[in-house]
Amino acid sequence: RGVCVQTPAPQPRLGRPSGIGVPPPSTGASLAMGAEEEQFPFLPVRGGVFWSQTLEAQVPPGFSTEETASWLRAAREARVVSLERGGCGRSSNRLARLSDGSRACVRYGINPEQIQGEALSYHLAGLLGIQERLPPLTLSRVEARGGQWAEVRDELRGSHWAEGAVVSLARWVDNLTDVVAPAPWQAEAGAPAAGRRLQPLAAGELRGLSQAQLVELVQWSDLILFDYLTANFDRLVSNLFSLQWDPRVMHRATSNLQRAPNGGLVFLDNEAGLVHGYRLLAMWDKYNEPLLRSVCVFREATAQRVRELHRLRNAASELLRLYRTREPLAEILGFLSDQQGQLLQERIDFVHKHILHCKAKAAAP
């Protein structure tokens, strides 16, 4: 069957960085095929399993390296001038206004592993070459008596945050919209969640799709690969889990995923990844693994990063190197345990093996 991507009209709201929908993107085009939409004029897949370079060139840019570096410098040097409730997820989180006029979501974990997971997921995205899809993120230590937090001492008392706790600061992004999963992950929505068969996203399923649909699927292929590696259960997996109560959930907004005004996807709130996700593998891998197996077309650059991490068997050490190089508070927050590092390598190996399986299927007569 062909892949059809349908998106209900989102309801306008204020900008939210926390995975809750807001106004429609300025680029406007629905991903449902319409008579006015042109099909992609070139072959969307090459080599049987890789998105074509021509198609990848149409993917809206995310947060550039220069933009990210500039924001991180400013966020680390700025003072927090106010903390507001709402807009950033859990009640323990706050929306911070910084002295340079910018805003950031400050996330205070119920336990440190959530902040650790968010920070490490962010830097794993850098290792995979997909960090542009995540809002810039840095860490800060809450110290009411000086430095960055002195001006909000009174607000800190009301927050019940522990003195010296490490929190994450993620760039606030305005004018985001809800994202509904494309059709490959809506199929058989009435089936039991854990046993449902997901329609494969493979080269043969792409005929007749518009450029907008294909551009969306390029980004989804990275997202599903990323969420498998981090064992993130708080995005599409949580929707799959909810099928047992809500048979229409796959036609609703995907948790912690938004669309920027230029049409690019934004992967938000990754604190369930790695540390927390690895602790709960037994519960959630029955959803995460079928999701990965449902994808058989990939960005070649992402697949190359996976192949190198598989070949060198150094995923954890490379992540640690990148984390320590780019995050000043890395030593305070800590890193993966040896067991968690081994789990990351095993998941890298599994993804690499899956890509080889997809290549073999594509080459079969």
N, C-alpha and C positions, 0 to 999 in steps of 0.2 A: 504493500500500500504506500501511497505517497505520504509525505509528511506535511501536515497542515498546521500552521501556527496561528492561534486565534487569541486575541486579547480584548477583554471587555473594556469599555471606556472607563478610565480611572476617574475618581472623584477629586476635584481640586481641594488641596489642603495646603498648610504651610510647610516649608522645607523641613525635612526630618532626616537625620543621619542614622536612624536606628532601625531601619527596615520597615517603616510604616509609610504608606503611599501618600503622595502629594500631587502637584499639578502635572498635566500631560507634558511630554517633552516638546520642545519648540520645533523639533524636526517633524513631529506630528504623525508620521505615517503609521497606521495600524499594521500589525504584522499579519493580519488576515489577508489572503489573496483577494484582490479585487480586479475588475476589468481594466482599471486605469493603471495598474502596476505593471512594470516591464519585468520580464524574466531576465535573469542574469545572462549577459550575452556571451560569456566565456564558460568553459568547463569549470565547475566549482571545485573539483577534486582532481589531484594528480597522483600518480603512483598508487592509486587505489585507496589510500588511507589518509592523504594529507590535503588540507585545504589549499587551493591554488594561491599563489602569491598575488594574483590579480584580485581575488576575492578578499584576501587579508588586508590589502591596501585600502579597502572600503570600510574597514572596521573603525569606528570613531575613536580618536585617541583618548587615552585616560589621563592620569596625572603624570606629567613629564618628569624626567629626572631632575631638570633644573627647577621646575616648580616645586617639586617635593623637597629638594635640598634647601631652597629658600624658605619654605614654610617651617621646616624642622629647625633651622637656625633661629628663626623669629620666635617660634613657640618655646624653645629652650631658654631664650633670653628674656622673654616678656614676663611681666608680672600678671598674676590673676587679679582682676579688679572686681569681678562679681561672679557669683555662682547662683544658677537658677535651677529650680526643679522642673522636670518634664522635658520631653523631646529627645532623651538619650537612653531610653530603655528602662531598666530597673529603677525603683525608687531610690536606691542608694547612689545612683549616678547623678551627675550634674552637667548643665550646659555652662561652660566658662566663657566669660568675656575677658580677653587679654588686653594688655596695655597698648598694643599696637593696633587695636581696633578689630582684630579677628576674633573668631569664636572656635571653641573646641569642645567636643564631648569628652568629659572626664569620667572614666569608668573605674569604680571601686569594686573589686571582686568580693563576692561572698567568701571566697577563700583565694589565696594568692595564685593558685593554679590557673584561675580564669584569666588573670592579667598576663601571666606567663604564657598561656596558650595563645592569647591574642597577639602578643609581641612576637612569639616564635613563628606563628602562622604568617604574620606580616613579612618576616625576613625569609621564610621558606618561599613565599611568593616571589621575593627578589631572586632567590636561588634558581627558581624555575623560569624567570624572565617574564612574569605576569604581574609584577607589583604595581604596574600602572592602573590596574583595575581596583586597587584597594586605596582608600583615603590615607594620606600620610599619617604616620603614627609614631609617637615617642613616649618615653616614660618620664615620670616625675615623682619625687619623694615629697610627701606632704609634711611640711614643717611650718607650723603656725607662727613661730617666733622670728622668722626671717626669710629673706630672699623672695622667691616667687610667690609665696602664699601669704605674706604678712598682711596684705590689705583685706583679706577675706577671713581674718581670724574669727570674727563673730559667726560668720556662716559655717565655718568648720566645726564650731562647737555644736551647732544644730544638726550637722550631718552625721555625727557619731562615727566619723572616720577615725581610725587609730593613728596617733601621732607616729610619723616615720613610715607609714604605709606607702608602698609603691603603687601608683595609679597610672593608667594610660591616658594620653591626650591624643585624640583623633580629630583631624581637621573636620570641621562642620562643612557640609555640602548643601547648598540651597537648591530648591526647585527639582527635587527628585520625584520619580513616579514609581508606582507599583509595577512589578513584573510578574506575569503569569507564565508558567512553564509551557514551552512549545509542545506540540502534539506528540512527539515520541514518548514523552513522559506523562501524557494524559491518557494513553491507551488503556483500555480495560479498567477504567476508573471504578467500576463496580465490583471488581474482584477483590478478594481478601488481600490486605496490604502486603503481608510478607510473602504471599504466594503468587502475586500478579506477574504476568509476563510483560515486560516492557518492550515496546516496538523498537527494534534496533535502528540507531542512527548510522547508516552506512551509505556509501556512494550511490548505490542503486535506489535509495529512497529519496533522492534529492531532485528528481526530475520535475520540472514544472514550478519550482519554487521561485518566488521573487527575490530580488537582491536583498531587500529588507529582511526577509526570512532567513536567508543564508548567512547574512552578517550576524544576525542574532545567534544562529547555531554555532558559528565559529567561537563566540564568546562562551556559550554554554558548554562546549566541549572542554575548554580550559577550566571552567568552574567545577564540573563534575570530577575531572581528574584531580583538581586541587582538594576538593572536599573528601575524596577517597583517601588521598595521602595523609590528610590531617585527621581523618575520621570525624569530621564535623557533622554532627547530627542535628544541628539547629538551622538548617536551610531546607533544601528540597526533601531531605530525609524526614524531617519532622512533618512535612505535608503527607508523605507516603504513609507514615505511621498513623496519621489522623484519618486515613481512608476508612478505618474500621468503624468510625463514628460518623464521618462526613463524606459520602460518596462523591460530592462535588468539590472536594478540597483542592484537587489538582487544577481546577478552573479558577481558583482564587489566587490572591497574591502569594508569591513565594517569600518565606521568611528571610529576613536579612539579605535581601537582594533588591536593588533599586536601579532605575535608569536615569542617567544624567540628561540634561537638556539636549546634548548633542547626539543622544541615542545610545551611548556606550553604557554597558552594565557596570555597576559598582558593587563590589563584594564587601558587605558590611558586617560588623560585629562577629569576629572570628574567634571569640574567646572559648567556644566549645571545642576548638581544634587542638590536636596533639595531646596535651597533658590530660585534660578532662576527657576528651574523646577516646584516647587510648585506654583509659581506665574502664570505659564502658563498652569496649569492643564487642563483648559477648551479646549485648543487647542490640546494638545498632548495625553491626556489619551485615546482618541479613537484609538490610535495606541499602547500605552503601555499596556492597559488592555488586548486586544486580544493576545498580545505577551505572557503575563503571562499565560493566559488560554491555550495557545498552549503547555505548558510544564506540564507533569504529571509524571515526574520522577525527583527525587531530591537527592542531597547528604543528608544523614540522619543527619549528624552533623549540616548542615545549617538549616534543618527543625526543629531540636531540639532547636537551638538558637531562631528561630522565635516563636516556641511554648512557650518558657519561657518568651519572651518579650510580647507575647499575654497574657499569664496567669497572669503575674505580672503587666501588663499595665504600664510599666516604660521605654518604649523605649527612650523617650526624656531625662529623667533624667539619665539613664545609659549612653547614648551618651555624655551628658554634663560631667558626671563624668570622663569618659575615655578621653575626649577631654582636660579637664583641667589637668588631671594627666600627659598626654603625650605631650602636646603642650605648651611650655613656653609662647607663645604669645596669648593664647586662650582668655584671658580677653580683650586684645586690639582689636582683630578682632570681638569678640562678638559671639553670639549663635543664635539659632532659636528663633523666637517669640513664644509666647504661642500657637497661631493659627497654626504655622508651626509644632510645637511639637505635637499638636493634629492630624494634617494630617499624620505625620509619624506613630503615633500609629494606626490610622485608616488603613493605608496601611499595617502595620504589621498584623493587624487583618484580613484584606482581604486575604493576602497571606496564613495565617494559615487556614482560611476557605476554600480556594482553595485546599490546600493540603489534608484536610479532604474530600473534594469532590472527589479528585482523588483516595483516599483510598477506598471510598465507591464504585466508579465505578470499581476499580480493584477487589473488593471483590464480586461484583454482579455476579450471575451465567450467 
